[in-house]
Amino acid sequence: MIEDIIQERLKKRRAEHYPASVKRTYLIKDALADFSQLARLKKYTSLVGRIMGLRVQGNLIFCDVQDAT
């Protein structure tokens, strides 16, 4: 019984927990470096990462997003 639990947990650990369903167009590092140019061009940009912080202030929501860069 304990072996079954251990095997199940190992299986879940190896699984991809947050599969990306969005095609990334920029790394966060690159988007920050080229932010003024991207804003000026109003080009569609997709960033993929994990939300590390979330702050709600009235009708605004601020997120801290982190990827490998």
Secondary structure, 3 states (H helix, E strand, C coil): CHHHHHHHHHHHHHCCCCCCCCCCCCCHHHHHHCHHHHHHHCCCCCCCCEEEEEEEECCEEEEEEECCC
